[in-house]
Amino acid sequence: MGHGDVLTVCDAGFPIALDAWRIDLAITQDFPPLLPVLKLIAGALIAEKVLFGEEVATNNPPLHRELQRIFADANWKRSRTRR
C-alpha cells in the first residue's frame, strides 16, 4: 500500500462492489476476530486516517476505545450511515 491508498476492514454484511480487489479472511463466522486482525494491520503499516461508523462510538464504546488505542497516531473521522 502507498500514500493515499484505502484499506477497508469490515464484517460480512458490508456491501462490496463485485469488481473490488478484496481478501476474505473469514474461516468461519466471527473468525478471525476483528481486534487481532487490526493489531496486525497497525503493526504493518501507518494509518494516516481512520474512518469509522458513528455507531461504533455509540453502540460499542469499548471497541471504540481500543481502536483509538491501536490507531492512536491516525487522524480520526466519524462517518454517518446512510439509511
MDAnalysis code that builds the backbone (N, CA, C; Angstrom):
import MDAnalysis as mda
import numpy as np

u = mda.Universe.empty(249, n_residues=83, atom_resindex=np.repeat(np.arange(83), 3), trajectory=True)
u.add_TopologyAttr("name", ["N", "CA", "C"] * 83)
u.add_TopologyAttr("resid", np.arange(1, 84))
u.add_TopologyAttr("resname", ["MET", "GLY", "HIS", "GLY", "ASP", "VAL", "LEU", "THR", "VAL", "CYS", "ASP", "ALA", "GLY", "PHE", "PRO", "ILE", "ALA", "LEU", "ASP", "ALA", "TRP", "ARG", "ILE", "ASP", "LEU", "ALA", "ILE", "THR", "GLN", "ASP", "PHE", "PRO", "PRO", "LEU", "LEU", "PRO", "VAL", "LEU", "LYS", "LEU", "ILE", "ALA", "GLY", "ALA", "LEU", "ILE", "ALA", "GLU", "LYS", "VAL", "LEU", "PHE", "GLY", "GLU", "GLU", "VAL", "ALA", "THR", "ASN", "ASN", "PRO", "PRO", "LEU", "HIS", "ARG", "GLU", "LEU", "GLN", "ARG", "ILE", "PHE", "ALA", "ASP", "ALA", "ASN", "TRP", "LYS", "ARG", "SER", "ARG", "THR", "ARG", "ARG"])
u.atoms.positions = np.array([
    [0.835, -1.175, 0.000],
    [0.000, 0.000, 0.000],
    [0.880, 1.239, 0.000],
    [0.348, 2.288, -0.588],
    [1.084, 3.535, -0.651],
    [0.273, 4.692, -0.100],
    [0.879, 5.868, -0.091],
    [0.231, 7.074, 0.413],
    [-1.099, 7.305, -0.303],
    [-2.152, 7.502, 0.467],
    [-3.463, 7.774, -0.110],
    [-4.288, 6.549, -0.443],
    [-3.704, 5.354, -0.356],
    [-4.469, 4.136, -0.607],
    [-5.462, 3.906, 0.529],
    [-6.518, 3.172, 0.246],
    [-7.576, 2.911, 1.221],
    [-7.657, 1.424, 1.505],
    [-7.741, 1.094, 2.781],
    [-7.936, -0.286, 3.226],
    [-9.205, -0.304, 4.059],
    [-10.135, -1.154, 3.700],
    [-11.375, -1.292, 4.449],
    [-11.364, -2.626, 5.169],
    [-11.595, -2.596, 6.463],
    [-11.753, -3.816, 7.247],
    [-13.201, -3.810, 7.699],
    [-13.947, -4.832, 7.300],
    [-15.388, -4.825, 7.550],
    [-15.895, -6.233, 7.836],
    [-17.149, -6.281, 8.271],
    [-17.759, -7.587, 8.510],
    [-18.435, -8.093, 7.240],
    [-18.999, -9.264, 7.338],
    [-19.576, -9.933, 6.165],
    [-20.770, -9.189, 5.572],
    [-21.417, -8.328, 6.324],
    [-22.593, -7.622, 5.828],
    [-22.286, -6.354, 5.060],
    [-21.013, -5.964, 4.987],
    [-20.641, -4.715, 4.317],
    [-20.767, -4.874, 2.807],
    [-21.454, -3.945, 2.121],
    [-21.593, -4.065, 0.657],
    [-20.277, -3.760, -0.051],
    [-19.817, -4.685, -0.858],
    [-18.562, -4.532, -1.594],
    [-18.859, -4.699, -3.088],
    [-18.337, -3.787, -3.880],
    [-18.537, -3.870, -5.334],
    [-17.938, -5.174, -5.868],
    [-18.589, -5.746, -6.853],
    [-18.128, -7.022, -7.415],
    [-16.734, -6.927, -8.029],
    [-16.373, -5.739, -8.532],
    [-15.062, -5.600, -9.170],
    [-13.978, -5.116, -8.210],
    [-14.283, -5.000, -6.923],
    [-13.300, -4.534, -5.933],
    [-12.288, -5.632, -5.637],
    [-11.029, -5.228, -5.472],
    [-9.983, -6.169, -5.075],
    [-10.146, -6.397, -3.585],
    [-10.255, -7.656, -3.168],
    [-10.512, -7.932, -1.758],
    [-9.858, -9.236, -1.334],
    [-9.648, -9.321, -0.023],
    [-9.151, -10.535, 0.606],
    [-10.146, -10.897, 1.691],
    [-10.742, -12.055, 1.593],
    [-11.702, -12.517, 2.595],
    [-10.951, -13.387, 3.599],
    [-10.806, -12.868, 4.813],
    [-10.064, -13.589, 5.852],
    [-10.914, -14.598, 6.614],
    [-12.210, -14.564, 6.410],
    [-13.116, -15.397, 7.208],
    [-12.845, -16.884, 7.017],
    [-12.684, -17.559, 8.127],
    [-12.559, -19.015, 8.124],
    [-13.911, -19.606, 8.488],
    [-14.550, -18.966, 9.444],
    [-15.897, -19.313, 9.871],
    [-16.508, -18.030, 10.431],
    [-17.770, -18.062, 10.831],
    [-18.418, -16.857, 11.337],
    [-17.651, -16.285, 12.536],
    [-17.364, -14.993, 12.467],
    [-16.660, -14.250, 13.524],
    [-15.225, -14.724, 13.779],
    [-14.621, -15.397, 12.823],
    [-13.228, -15.798, 12.967],
    [-12.486, -15.564, 11.660],
    [-11.395, -14.834, 11.694],
    [-10.679, -14.357, 12.875],
    [-11.377, -13.142, 13.493],
    [-11.149, -12.932, 14.789],
    [-11.741, -11.776, 15.458],
    [-11.164, -10.464, 14.911],
    [-11.950, -9.418, 14.985],
    [-11.583, -8.122, 14.431],
    [-10.314, -7.523, 15.050],
    [-10.232, -7.460, 16.364],
    [-9.121, -6.754, 17.004],
    [-7.752, -7.348, 16.699],
    [-7.566, -8.672, 16.741],
    [-6.247, -9.204, 16.360],
    [-5.867, -8.859, 14.917],
    [-6.838, -8.866, 14.027],
    [-6.562, -8.503, 12.628],
    [-6.119, -7.048, 12.545],
    [-6.840, -6.152, 13.233],
    [-6.479, -4.732, 13.203],
    [-5.127, -4.472, 13.846],
    [-4.803, -5.195, 14.904],
    [-3.490, -5.029, 15.544],
    [-2.367, -5.440, 14.594],
    [-2.566, -6.510, 13.849],
    [-1.562, -6.932, 12.867],
    [-1.417, -5.893, 11.753],
    [-2.535, -5.372, 11.284],
    [-2.500, -4.339, 10.242],
    [-1.768, -3.110, 10.767],
    [-2.093, -2.674, 11.985],
    [-1.461, -1.490, 12.568],
    [0.040, -1.681, 12.746],
    [0.467, -2.907, 12.971],
    [1.888, -3.189, 13.104],
    [2.623, -3.216, 11.774],
    [1.863, -3.358, 10.680],
    [2.478, -3.498, 9.364],
    [2.446, -2.222, 8.527],
    [1.589, -1.277, 8.882],
    [1.510, -0.047, 8.097],
    [1.148, 1.134, 8.982],
    [1.349, 2.320, 8.461],
    [0.991, 3.534, 9.174],
    [-0.359, 4.000, 8.653],
    [-1.344, 4.061, 9.538],
    [-2.672, 4.543, 9.149],
    [-2.695, 6.053, 9.303],
    [-2.875, 6.757, 8.193],
    [-2.936, 8.214, 8.234],
    [-4.289, 8.689, 8.739],
    [-5.330, 7.969, 8.362],
    [-6.688, 8.354, 8.731],
    [-7.490, 7.107, 9.052],
    [-8.353, 7.195, 10.044],
    [-9.268, 6.112, 10.381],
    [-10.680, 6.663, 10.244],
    [-11.451, 6.053, 9.392],
    [-12.853, 6.419, 9.188],
    [-13.692, 5.321, 9.801],
    [-14.597, 5.676, 10.682],
    [-15.397, 4.653, 11.356],
    [-16.851, 5.075, 11.411],
    [-17.741, 4.098, 11.444],
    [-19.166, 4.362, 11.540],
    [-19.506, 4.964, 12.895],
    [-20.386, 5.950, 12.891],
    [-20.758, 6.615, 14.145],
    [-21.352, 5.630, 15.153],
    [-21.879, 4.519, 14.672],
    [-22.455, 3.510, 15.560],
    [-21.408, 2.868, 16.463],
    [-20.167, 2.845, 16.023],
    [-19.118, 2.220, 16.843],
    [-18.995, 2.949, 18.173],
    [-18.880, 4.265, 18.123],
    [-18.729, 5.047, 19.354],
    [-19.987, 4.969, 20.215],
    [-21.138, 4.953, 19.589],
    [-22.405, 4.944, 20.315],
    [-22.755, 3.564, 20.868],
    [-22.617, 2.538, 20.024],
    [-23.090, 1.198, 20.384],
    [-22.030, 0.283, 20.973],
    [-20.750, 0.633, 20.783],
    [-19.694, -0.238, 21.292],
    [-18.507, 0.602, 21.787],
    [-18.714, 1.356, 22.877],
    [-17.628, 2.200, 23.393],
    [-16.333, 1.451, 23.701],
    [-16.368, 0.216, 24.237],
    [-15.094, -0.488, 24.477],
    [-14.305, -0.724, 23.181],
    [-14.998, -1.098, 22.108],
    [-14.326, -1.285, 20.820],
    [-13.772, 0.050, 20.326],
    [-14.543, 1.105, 20.442],
    [-14.101, 2.424, 20.007],
    [-12.823, 2.848, 20.741],
    [-12.785, 2.638, 22.045],
    [-11.586, 2.978, 22.832],
    [-10.378, 2.155, 22.377],
    [-10.597, 0.881, 22.126],
    [-9.492, 0.015, 21.688],
    [-8.994, 0.436, 20.304],
    [-9.896, 0.795, 19.418],
    [-9.496, 1.277, 18.094],
    [-8.671, 2.559, 18.218],
    [-9.085, 3.450, 19.111],
    [-8.330, 4.682, 19.324],
    [-6.935, 4.379, 19.878],
    [-6.829, 3.358, 20.697],
    [-5.531, 2.971, 21.240],
    [-4.646, 2.375, 20.144],
    [-5.216, 1.472, 19.348],
    [-4.453, 0.801, 18.293],
    [-3.961, 1.798, 17.247],
    [-4.829, 2.734, 16.869],
    [-4.504, 3.710, 15.825],
    [-4.387, 5.118, 16.424],
    [-3.633, 5.229, 17.497],
    [-3.529, 6.482, 18.256],
    [-2.954, 7.630, 17.436],
    [-2.101, 7.353, 16.485],
    [-1.451, 8.413, 15.717],
    [-2.225, 8.830, 14.469],
    [-3.341, 8.184, 14.198],
    [-4.109, 8.474, 12.983],
    [-5.074, 9.633, 13.199],
    [-5.435, 10.261, 12.108],
    [-6.489, 11.271, 12.086],
    [-7.831, 10.521, 12.071],
    [-8.722, 10.845, 12.986],
    [-9.987, 10.127, 13.126],
    [-11.135, 10.924, 12.535],
    [-12.024, 10.217, 11.822],
    [-13.190, 10.864, 11.228],
    [-14.386, 9.935, 11.349],
    [-15.467, 10.475, 11.864],
    [-16.707, 9.721, 12.015],
    [-17.479, 9.742, 10.692],
    [-18.092, 8.621, 10.357],
    [-18.884, 8.512, 9.141],
    [-20.339, 8.242, 9.507],
    [-21.222, 8.942, 8.857],
    [-22.642, 8.694, 9.104],
    [-23.120, 7.576, 8.192],
    [-23.954, 6.723, 8.751],
    [-24.510, 5.622, 7.994],
    [-25.684, 6.129, 7.174],
    [-25.710, 5.725, 5.910],
    [-26.856, 6.083, 5.055],
    [-28.004, 5.163, 5.359],
    [-29.169, 5.708, 5.489],
    [-30.359, 4.890, 5.781],
    [-31.394, 5.067, 4.713],
])
